[in-house]
Amino acid sequence: MTIGLRSPATYYIDRREKDLILRLLKPADGERLLDVGCGEGDYLRFFRGKGCSVTGVDPSHEMLDIARKRLGQRADLCPGTCEDLPFSDNEFDVVTLIFPDPAHNLRDMIHEAVRVCGGRIFIGTINRYSLSSIQSEKRAALHPDKNKCSSSIPELIRLVRSALPDTAIEWGSVLFFPPTWYPAAASVEEKTPVVNNPFGSFIGLSFPVVYTLMTVQDPLGKQAETKTASRYPAPGAARRRTSR
């Protein structure tokens, strides 16, 4: 059975995913938030409604045009690739990667998200190993205009650790039944613990990021200059990432 975009099941699934995002990310009023791969701007509108100052980046000008029509002046929208974000280091309080495009390298996307973030990062995607085994059906039912990336909790944790070895990671999942069961299965769904549960079809991780700038002398003894306009550390300067 195909689920219509405006069906009760679709609304419930969307709300359940966003409940997990809020639980793990806890966006605060006034925070600067970047949504990487923002597409048509659904999550930008969602976070804007939570009081965040939102920015979206996407390689598709067509998607950005749709997002611009939906959001007007309520969001900053920028074209750009997800592995080479057009922003300065430590520019955002929150960075989100929700359903990252499988055409891009997720490891590089995470490293770039870490670079531009000075607060927290959230990653949300389809669970490749969910018990419900509904990945393909769910992809067709939700956001058919956007490719869905599938992954697993161990894989995402490994990728995060490659960028921030010591950071604390919170994770969980929701949607434990086939989409055609919703919203009839809502009462059982909402009684199921979601934190550290690996069996839902939508998985989410959040973790903090902190930058520390260390200046070291170069071999010739020249003092290094850190140019704030540059995206990268100047020669002789090293940037260290530490967890909060």
C-alpha positions as CSV (number, residue, x, y, z in Angstrom):
1,M,0.0,0.0,0.0
2,T,1.3,3.4,-1.0
3,I,1.0,6.1,1.6
4,G,-0.2,9.5,0.3
5,L,1.9,12.6,1.2
6,R,-1.0,14.0,3.2
7,S,-2.2,10.8,4.8
8,P,-2.6,10.4,8.6
9,A,0.2,7.8,8.5
10,T,2.6,10.3,6.8
11,Y,1.8,13.0,9.3
12,Y,2.3,10.7,12.2
13,I,5.7,9.3,10.8
14,D,6.9,12.9,10.2
15,R,5.9,14.0,13.7
16,R,7.5,10.9,15.3
17,E,10.8,11.6,13.5
18,K,10.8,15.3,14.6
19,D,10.0,14.3,18.2
20,L,13.2,12.2,18.3
21,I,15.2,15.1,16.8
22,L,13.9,17.5,19.5
23,R,14.6,14.9,22.2
24,L,18.2,14.4,21.2
25,L,19.1,17.9,19.9
26,K,17.2,20.3,22.2
27,P,17.4,23.4,19.9
28,A,17.1,26.6,21.9
29,D,15.6,30.0,21.0
30,G,18.1,32.2,19.2
31,E,20.6,29.5,18.3
32,R,22.2,29.7,14.9
33,L,21.3,26.5,13.0
34,L,22.6,25.2,9.7
35,D,20.7,22.4,7.9
36,V,23.1,20.7,5.5
37,G,21.3,19.4,2.4
38,C,18.2,21.4,3.3
39,G,16.3,20.5,0.2
40,E,12.9,22.2,0.0
41,G,13.2,23.6,3.5
42,D,10.9,21.4,5.6
43,Y,13.4,21.2,8.5
44,L,14.3,24.8,8.2
45,R,10.6,25.7,8.8
46,F,10.5,23.2,11.7
47,F,13.6,24.7,13.5
48,R,12.5,28.2,12.7
49,G,9.3,27.5,14.5
50,K,11.4,26.5,17.5
51,G,13.0,29.9,17.6
52,C,16.3,29.2,15.8
53,S,18.0,31.5,13.3
54,V,18.2,29.1,10.3
55,T,20.5,28.7,7.4
56,G,20.2,26.1,4.7
57,V,22.7,24.8,2.2
58,D,22.0,22.5,-0.8
59,P,23.8,21.8,-4.1
60,S,20.4,22.0,-6.0
61,H,19.3,25.5,-7.1
62,E,15.9,24.0,-7.8
63,M,15.4,22.9,-4.3
64,L,16.7,26.2,-2.9
65,D,14.2,28.1,-5.1
66,I,11.3,26.0,-3.6
67,A,12.7,26.6,0.0
68,R,13.0,30.3,-0.8
69,K,9.3,30.5,-1.8
70,R,8.3,28.7,1.4
71,L,10.5,30.6,3.8
72,G,11.0,34.0,2.2
73,Q,13.3,36.2,4.4
74,R,13.0,33.8,7.4
75,A,16.0,31.8,6.3
76,D,19.4,32.3,4.7
77,L,19.8,29.9,1.8
78,C,23.1,29.2,0.1
79,P,24.1,26.9,-2.8
80,G,27.1,24.7,-1.9
81,T,28.4,21.2,-1.7
82,C,27.9,19.3,1.6
83,E,31.6,18.2,1.7
84,D,32.9,21.8,1.3
85,L,30.5,24.1,3.1
86,P,30.8,27.9,2.3
87,F,31.0,28.9,5.9
88,S,33.7,29.9,8.4
89,D,35.0,27.6,11.2
90,N,32.7,27.5,14.3
91,E,30.0,29.6,12.7
92,F,26.9,27.8,13.9
93,D,25.6,26.7,17.3
94,V,23.8,23.7,15.7
95,V,24.4,21.7,12.5
96,T,21.9,19.1,11.2
97,L,22.4,16.3,8.6
98,I,19.0,14.8,8.2
99,F,18.6,12.2,5.4
100,P,22.0,13.0,3.9
101,D,22.1,12.5,0.1
102,P,23.8,9.1,-0.6
103,A,25.5,10.7,-3.6
104,H,27.8,12.5,-1.1
105,N,30.5,11.0,1.2
106,L,29.0,10.9,4.7
107,R,32.4,10.9,6.4
108,D,33.4,14.1,4.6
109,M,30.1,15.6,5.4
110,I,30.5,14.9,9.1
111,H,34.0,16.4,9.2
112,E,32.7,19.5,7.5
113,A,29.8,19.8,9.9
114,V,32.3,19.6,12.8
115,R,34.4,22.3,11.2
116,V,31.6,24.9,11.0
117,C,29.9,24.0,14.3
118,G,30.7,25.3,17.7
119,G,27.9,23.6,19.6
120,R,26.0,20.5,18.7
121,I,25.4,18.3,15.6
122,F,22.5,16.0,14.8
123,I,22.5,13.2,12.2
124,G,19.3,11.5,11.3
125,T,18.8,8.8,8.7
126,I,17.1,5.5,7.8
127,N,18.3,2.4,9.8
128,R,19.6,-0.2,7.5
129,Y,19.1,-2.9,10.0
130,S,15.7,-2.0,11.5
131,L,13.5,-5.0,12.5
132,S,10.6,-3.6,10.5
133,S,12.5,-3.9,7.2
134,I,10.6,-1.1,5.6
135,Q,13.4,1.0,4.2
136,S,12.3,0.9,0.6
137,E,8.6,1.4,1.4
138,K,9.3,4.3,3.7
139,R,11.6,6.0,1.2
140,A,8.8,5.9,-1.4
141,A,6.2,7.0,1.2
142,L,8.0,10.0,2.6
143,H,9.6,12.9,0.8
144,P,9.7,11.1,-2.6
145,D,11.6,14.1,-4.1
146,K,14.6,13.4,-1.8
147,N,16.9,10.4,-1.9
148,K,17.3,8.7,1.5
149,C,20.6,7.6,2.9
150,S,20.5,4.4,5.0
151,S,23.1,3.6,7.7
152,S,23.4,2.0,11.1
153,I,24.1,3.1,14.6
154,P,27.6,1.4,14.7
155,E,28.5,2.9,11.4
156,L,27.4,6.4,12.4
157,I,29.2,6.2,15.7
158,R,32.4,5.1,13.9
159,L,32.2,8.1,11.5
160,V,31.6,10.5,14.3
161,R,34.6,9.1,16.3
162,S,36.8,9.6,13.3
163,A,36.2,13.3,13.6
164,L,35.8,13.7,17.4
165,P,37.3,10.7,19.2
166,D,36.2,11.7,22.7
167,T,32.8,13.3,22.2
168,A,29.8,12.1,24.1
169,I,27.2,10.6,21.7
170,E,23.4,10.3,22.4
171,W,21.4,8.2,20.1
172,G,18.0,6.5,19.7
173,S,15.4,5.4,17.1
174,V,11.7,5.5,16.4
175,L,9.2,3.9,14.1
176,F,9.2,0.2,14.9
177,F,6.4,-0.9,12.6
178,P,5.7,-0.8,8.9
179,P,4.3,2.6,7.8
180,T,0.9,1.2,6.9
181,W,0.4,0.4,10.6
182,Y,0.3,4.0,11.5
183,P,-1.4,5.8,13.2
184,A,-3.2,2.7,14.4
185,A,0.0,1.5,16.1
186,A,0.7,4.8,17.7
187,S,-0.2,3.7,21.3
188,V,2.3,0.8,21.1
189,E,4.9,2.9,19.3
190,E,4.9,5.6,21.9
191,K,5.2,3.1,24.8
192,T,8.5,1.8,23.3
193,P,11.7,3.3,24.7
194,V,13.5,5.2,22.0
195,V,16.9,6.2,23.7
196,N,19.6,3.6,22.9
197,N,17.1,1.5,21.0
198,P,18.6,0.3,17.7
199,F,15.5,-1.2,16.1
200,G,13.5,1.7,14.8
201,S,13.6,2.6,11.1
202,F,14.6,6.2,11.8
203,I,17.8,6.6,13.8
204,G,19.3,9.8,15.2
205,L,22.6,10.8,16.9
206,S,23.6,14.0,18.6
207,F,26.9,15.1,20.0
208,P,28.7,18.3,21.1
209,V,31.6,20.1,19.4
210,V,34.1,22.5,20.8
211,Y,37.0,24.2,19.0
212,T,40.3,25.1,20.7
213,L,42.9,27.1,18.8
214,M,46.5,26.4,19.6
215,T,49.4,28.5,18.2
216,V,52.8,26.8,17.7
217,Q,56.0,28.1,16.3
218,D,57.0,27.0,12.8
219,P,60.4,25.4,12.3
220,L,61.9,28.8,11.3
221,G,60.8,30.4,14.5
222,K,58.4,32.8,12.7
223,Q,55.3,33.8,14.6
224,A,52.2,32.3,13.0
225,E,49.4,34.6,12.1
226,T,45.8,33.4,12.2
227,K,43.7,35.2,9.6
228,T,40.1,35.3,10.6
229,A,39.0,35.6,7.0
230,S,40.5,32.3,6.0
231,R,38.6,29.0,6.4
232,Y,41.8,27.2,7.3
233,P,44.5,27.6,10.0
234,A,47.4,29.7,9.0
235,P,50.8,28.0,8.6
236,G,52.3,27.3,12.0
237,A,48.8,27.2,13.7
238,A,47.1,24.0,14.7
239,R,43.4,23.6,15.4
240,R,42.3,21.0,18.0
241,R,38.8,19.6,18.4
242,T,37.8,18.6,21.8
243,S,34.4,17.4,23.2
244,R,32.3,19.4,25.6
